[in-house]
Amino acid sequence: MDTKTFQPGKEYLVKLRVTFSIIAFVILLFGLFLTALIMAEEGEGGCIAFPIILTLDLVWYGIAMGLSGPYYRSLKYEIQDDEVIVRAGIWEKSVKHVPYRTVTNLTVKRGILDRWLGIGTLNIQTAGMSGTTGAEESLVGLPNVDEIYETVGTEMRRFRGGMSPTMADTDVPESADVMQEILVEIKAIRESLEK
């Protein structure tokens, strides 16, 4: 198989920015509520709280919106013969290799915003992460998440099938014959143990 390289859809950038906007709006509402509480207790002296909260909220929002584009462009995914590779990061670049031999589960996740934007996330869980609730790696913002799910699943099964011995070149006996051979073997073991 040739290496398949792809990035999240542009809808993922929209999701990031909508999420940041919702968070900024909630912080703003909290600031209004806090200011109202302070003013009820202290009168006019509480008026300073809202401008401080608003300024901090706008600074955070500006930074988040400014970094969302470069972060989105840094995300790259590769599906190879034996592993999935995820590249991400703005200042600190990371490259994560997830070998198929360690994958225990694949899940597709679509939240409300994901369904609205037509994207999804493929979570890849591995044996090393079995005791935790998260995935080893997530391929986010995929417009064709079902297709990627099938591709990774097929490659994983093909890779694992190549690891185990196959009986492709031999004649496979009928299942009744196999069962009869197993029964004969079990009887022989039982007789040996009874002696």
C-alpha positions in Angstrom: 0.0 0.0 0.0 1.2 3.5 -0.7 1.3 5.9 2.2 -1.8 8.0 2.4 -1.2 11.5 3.7 -4.0 13.9 4.6 -5.1 16.8 6.8 -8.2 17.7 8.7 -10.9 19.4 6.7 -11.3 23.2 6.8 -14.4 22.6 8.8 -12.1 21.7 11.7 -10.7 25.2 11.7 -14.3 26.5 11.9 -14.9 24.2 14.8 -11.9 25.5 16.7 -12.9 29.1 16.2 -16.6 28.5 17.1 -15.4 26.6 20.3 -13.1 29.4 21.3 -15.9 32.0 20.7 -18.4 30.0 22.8 -15.8 29.8 25.6 -15.1 33.5 25.4 -18.8 34.3 25.5 -19.3 32.1 28.6 -16.4 33.8 30.3 -17.9 37.2 29.5 -21.3 36.1 31.0 -19.5 34.8 34.1 -17.7 38.2 34.3 -21.0 40.0 34.1 -22.5 37.8 36.8 -19.4 38.2 39.1 -19.5 42.0 38.6 -23.2 42.1 39.5 -22.5 40.1 42.7 -19.6 42.4 43.6 -21.6 45.5 43.0 -24.5 44.2 45.1 -22.1 43.7 48.0 -19.8 46.7 47.6 -21.7 49.1 45.5 -19.8 51.1 42.9 -16.4 49.7 44.0 -17.2 46.5 42.1 -17.2 48.2 38.7 -13.5 47.6 38.2 -14.1 43.8 38.0 -15.8 43.8 34.6 -13.2 45.7 32.7 -10.5 43.5 34.1 -12.4 40.3 33.1 -13.3 41.7 29.7 -9.6 42.7 29.0 -8.3 39.2 30.0 -11.1 37.5 28.0 -10.3 39.5 24.9 -6.5 38.9 25.2 -7.1 35.1 25.6 -9.6 35.1 22.8 -7.2 37.0 20.4 -4.4 34.6 21.2 -6.6 31.5 20.7 -8.0 32.8 17.4 -4.5 33.8 16.2 -3.0 30.4 17.0 -5.9 28.3 15.7 -4.8 28.8 12.0 -1.2 27.7 12.5 -2.3 24.8 14.7 -4.8 23.6 12.1 -2.1 23.8 9.4 0.3 21.8 11.5 -1.9 18.7 11.7 -0.9 16.0 9.3 -1.9 12.3 9.2 -0.2 9.4 7.5 -1.6 5.9 7.1 1.2 3.5 6.3 1.5 -0.3 5.9 2.3 -0.9 9.5 1.4 2.2 11.4 -0.5 5.5 11.6 1.6 8.7 12.1 0.2 12.0 13.5 2.2 15.2 13.2 1.1 18.3 15.1 2.4 21.4 16.9 3.3 25.1 16.3 6.3 25.7 18.4 6.9 22.2 19.7 6.4 19.8 16.9 5.4 16.3 17.8 5.4 13.1 15.7 3.4 10.2 17.1 3.7 6.7 15.6 0.9 4.2 16.4 1.9 0.7 15.2 -1.1 -1.5 14.2 0.3 -4.3 16.4 -0.6 -2.2 19.5 -4.0 -1.0 18.4 -6.9 -2.5 20.4 -9.8 -0.4 19.3 -10.9 2.2 16.8 -13.8 4.5 17.5 -15.5 7.3 15.6 -16.7 10.3 17.5 -19.0 13.1 16.3 -20.1 15.8 18.7 -22.9 18.3 18.0 -20.6 20.7 16.3 -18.9 17.9 14.3 -22.3 16.7 12.9 -23.3 20.2 12.1 -20.0 20.8 10.2 -19.9 17.3 8.7 -16.6 16.1 10.3 -15.6 13.5 12.8 -12.7 12.2 14.9 -11.1 8.8 14.7 -9.8 7.7 18.1 -7.1 5.0 18.1 -6.8 3.1 21.3 -3.8 0.9 22.1 -2.8 -1.7 24.6 -0.6 0.8 26.4 -3.6 3.1 27.0 -6.0 0.3 28.2 -6.1 1.5 31.8 -7.0 5.1 30.8 -10.1 6.7 29.4 -8.5 8.5 26.5 -7.2 7.4 23.1 -3.5 6.9 22.3 -4.1 9.2 19.3 -6.9 11.1 17.7 -7.3 12.0 14.0 -9.5 15.1 14.3 -11.5 17.1 11.8 -12.0 14.4 9.2 -14.7 15.1 6.7 -14.4 11.5 5.5 -14.1 9.9 8.9 -15.9 6.7 7.9 -13.6 6.1 5.0 -10.5 6.7 7.1 -12.0 4.3 9.7 -12.4 1.6 7.1 -8.9 2.2 5.7 -7.2 2.0 9.1 -9.3 -1.0 10.1 -8.5 -2.8 6.8 -4.8 -2.1 7.1 -4.8 -3.2 10.7 -6.5 -6.5 9.9 -4.2 -7.0 6.9 -1.1 -6.3 9.0 -2.2 -8.6 11.8 -3.1 -11.3 9.3 0.4 -11.1 7.9 1.9 -11.6 11.3 0.1 -14.9 12.0 0.8 -18.1 10.2 -1.8 -18.9 7.5 -2.9 -22.1 5.9 -3.2 -20.6 2.4 -1.0 -23.2 0.7 -2.4 -26.2 2.5 -5.7 -28.0 2.3 -7.9 -27.0 5.2 -9.7 -30.1 6.6 -13.4 -30.0 7.1 -14.5 -28.7 10.5 -15.9 -32.1 11.4 -12.6 -33.7 10.7 -10.8 -31.1 12.8 -13.2 -31.7 15.7 -12.7 -35.5 15.4 -8.9 -35.0 15.5 -9.2 -32.8 18.6 -11.5 -35.4 20.3 -9.0 -38.2 19.6 -6.2 -36.0 21.0 -8.1 -35.1 24.2 -8.9 -38.8 24.8 -5.2 -39.7 24.4 -4.3 -37.0 27.0 -7.0 -38.2 29.4 -5.7 -41.8 29.1 -2.2 -40.6 29.8 -3.2 -38.7 32.8 -5.2 -41.6 34.3 -2.2 -43.9 34.1 
